[in-house]
């Protein structure tokens, strides 16, 4: 399973589409452990670009602070789970918490 977390300055970006990079985590579901991590630059912010790009990268789950409803719909169409409302700053800790079922979520931090 592959997770994508939008980041800026090494922390989870508040707004999904305006991140500078994505942290991609390869997770072994059987052991609930992160097997690999890669930081890649965001290809930019254009309508529909990021959901298609992350689907091509093999992402199964996106963990973000906030995301617009259109992007969420595009991820759903691509069978990618979206988890929003993350206020925690550490992307790796957020993925580990999600794997364990202990990730705290709040309101979607995106207002569109």
TANOR-V606902 format. One record per residue. N is the residue number from 1. RES is the residue in three letters. SS is DSSP state (hx for helix, st for strand, lp for the rest). PHI is phi in degrees with one decimal (* if undefined). D_CENTER is the distance of its C-alpha to the mean C-alpha in Angstrom with 1 decimal. Layout:
BEGIN
n=N res=RES ss=SS phi=PHI d_center=D_CENTER
n=N res=RES ss=SS phi=PHI d_center=D_CENTER
END
This chain:
BEGIN
n=1 res=UNK ss=lp phi=* d_center=12.6
n=2 res=UNK ss=st phi=-121.1 d_center=9.7
n=3 res=UNK ss=st phi=-106.6 d_center=6.2
n=4 res=UNK ss=st phi=-124.4 d_center=3.8
n=5 res=UNK ss=st phi=-128.6 d_center=3.2
n=6 res=UNK ss=st phi=-71.2 d_center=5.4
n=7 res=UNK ss=st phi=-131.6 d_center=8.7
n=8 res=UNK ss=st phi=-143.3 d_center=12.3
n=9 res=UNK ss=lp phi=62.7 d_center=15.2
n=10 res=UNK ss=lp phi=81.7 d_center=13.4
n=11 res=UNK ss=st phi=-116.0 d_center=11.8
n=12 res=UNK ss=st phi=-60.5 d_center=8.7
n=13 res=UNK ss=lp phi=-71.9 d_center=9.5
n=14 res=UNK ss=lp phi=-65.4 d_center=11.1
n=15 res=UNK ss=lp phi=-114.8 d_center=10.7
n=16 res=UNK ss=hx phi=-47.5 d_center=7.8
n=17 res=UNK ss=hx phi=-72.6 d_center=10.6
n=18 res=UNK ss=hx phi=-108.8 d_center=12.5
n=19 res=UNK ss=lp phi=-77.1 d_center=10.6
n=20 res=UNK ss=lp phi=-90.3 d_center=12.8
n=21 res=UNK ss=st phi=-144.9 d_center=10.7
n=22 res=UNK ss=st phi=-122.4 d_center=7.6
n=23 res=UNK ss=st phi=-93.6 d_center=7.9
n=24 res=UNK ss=st phi=-107.3 d_center=8.2
n=25 res=UNK ss=st phi=-117.9 d_center=9.6
n=26 res=UNK ss=st phi=-95.2 d_center=12.4
n=27 res=UNK ss=st phi=-118.7 d_center=13.4
n=28 res=UNK ss=st phi=-91.6 d_center=16.9
n=29 res=UNK ss=lp phi=-66.4 d_center=16.9
n=30 res=UNK ss=lp phi=-67.1 d_center=20.7
n=31 res=UNK ss=lp phi=-97.4 d_center=20.7
n=32 res=UNK ss=lp phi=54.3 d_center=17.3
n=33 res=UNK ss=st phi=-129.7 d_center=16.9
n=34 res=UNK ss=st phi=-80.8 d_center=14.7
n=35 res=UNK ss=st phi=-99.5 d_center=16.8
n=36 res=UNK ss=st phi=-162.7 d_center=15.3
n=37 res=UNK ss=st phi=-141.8 d_center=13.0
n=38 res=UNK ss=st phi=-139.4 d_center=12.9
n=39 res=UNK ss=st phi=-106.5 d_center=12.2
n=40 res=UNK ss=st phi=-125.6 d_center=12.6
n=41 res=UNK ss=st phi=-65.7 d_center=13.6
n=42 res=UNK ss=lp phi=-67.6 d_center=12.0
n=43 res=UNK ss=lp phi=-76.1 d_center=14.5
n=44 res=UNK ss=lp phi=123.1 d_center=15.1
n=45 res=UNK ss=lp phi=-121.0 d_center=14.7
n=46 res=UNK ss=lp phi=-130.6 d_center=16.8
n=47 res=UNK ss=lp phi=-53.6 d_center=16.8
n=48 res=UNK ss=lp phi=83.0 d_center=15.2
n=49 res=UNK ss=hx phi=-68.1 d_center=14.5
n=50 res=UNK ss=hx phi=-65.6 d_center=10.7
n=51 res=UNK ss=hx phi=-59.6 d_center=10.4
n=52 res=UNK ss=hx phi=-67.0 d_center=13.4
n=53 res=UNK ss=hx phi=-63.7 d_center=12.5
n=54 res=UNK ss=hx phi=-68.1 d_center=9.3
n=55 res=UNK ss=hx phi=-62.5 d_center=11.6
n=56 res=UNK ss=hx phi=-63.9 d_center=14.2
n=57 res=UNK ss=lp phi=-80.8 d_center=12.3
n=58 res=UNK ss=lp phi=83.4 d_center=12.3
n=59 res=UNK ss=lp phi=-72.4 d_center=8.7
n=60 res=UNK ss=lp phi=-107.1 d_center=9.3
n=61 res=UNK ss=st phi=-139.6 d_center=6.4
n=62 res=UNK ss=st phi=-114.0 d_center=2.9
n=63 res=UNK ss=st phi=-113.9 d_center=3.3
n=64 res=UNK ss=lp phi=-145.2 d_center=4.8
n=65 res=UNK ss=lp phi=-73.1 d_center=8.5
n=66 res=UNK ss=lp phi=-151.4 d_center=9.7
n=67 res=UNK ss=lp phi=-157.0 d_center=9.7
n=68 res=UNK ss=lp phi=-66.2 d_center=13.1
n=69 res=UNK ss=hx phi=-66.2 d_center=14.6
n=70 res=UNK ss=hx phi=-64.1 d_center=15.3
n=71 res=UNK ss=hx phi=-63.0 d_center=11.8
n=72 res=UNK ss=hx phi=-60.1 d_center=11.1
n=73 res=UNK ss=hx phi=-63.6 d_center=14.4
n=74 res=UNK ss=hx phi=-65.5 d_center=13.7
n=75 res=UNK ss=hx phi=-64.8 d_center=10.7
n=76 res=UNK ss=hx phi=-60.0 d_center=13.3
n=77 res=UNK ss=hx phi=-60.1 d_center=15.9
n=78 res=UNK ss=lp phi=-90.9 d_center=14.1
n=79 res=UNK ss=lp phi=60.7 d_center=13.7
n=80 res=UNK ss=lp phi=-108.9 d_center=10.0
n=81 res=UNK ss=st phi=-72.7 d_center=9.1
n=82 res=UNK ss=st phi=-117.1 d_center=7.2
n=83 res=UNK ss=st phi=-121.6 d_center=7.4
n=84 res=UNK ss=lp phi=-119.8 d_center=8.4
n=85 res=UNK ss=lp phi=89.2 d_center=11.1
n=86 res=UNK ss=lp phi=-87.7 d_center=9.9
n=87 res=UNK ss=lp phi=-102.3 d_center=12.7
n=88 res=UNK ss=lp phi=-66.0 d_center=12.6
n=89 res=UNK ss=lp phi=-87.5 d_center=12.4
n=90 res=UNK ss=lp phi=-87.0 d_center=12.0
n=91 res=UNK ss=hx phi=-62.3 d_center=8.7
n=92 res=UNK ss=hx phi=-66.5 d_center=10.8
n=93 res=UNK ss=hx phi=-63.8 d_center=12.5
n=94 res=UNK ss=hx phi=-63.7 d_center=9.7
n=95 res=UNK ss=hx phi=-64.4 d_center=8.8
n=96 res=UNK ss=hx phi=-61.0 d_center=12.6
n=97 res=UNK ss=hx phi=-64.4 d_center=13.2
n=98 res=UNK ss=hx phi=-64.8 d_center=11.2
n=99 res=UNK ss=hx phi=-58.9 d_center=13.2
n=100 res=UNK ss=hx phi=-79.4 d_center=16.3
n=101 res=UNK ss=lp phi=81.2 d_center=15.8
n=102 res=UNK ss=lp phi=-115.6 d_center=16.2
n=103 res=UNK ss=lp phi=-71.3 d_center=13.0
n=104 res=UNK ss=lp phi=-83.1 d_center=14.5
n=105 res=UNK ss=lp phi=-121.6 d_center=13.1
n=106 res=UNK ss=lp phi=-133.1 d_center=15.1
n=107 res=UNK ss=lp phi=-72.0 d_center=15.5
n=108 res=UNK ss=lp phi=-60.0 d_center=13.0
n=109 res=UNK ss=lp phi=-81.6 d_center=13.5
n=110 res=UNK ss=lp phi=-101.7 d_center=13.8
n=111 res=UNK ss=lp phi=-103.6 d_center=17.4
n=112 res=UNK ss=lp phi=-141.8 d_center=17.4
END
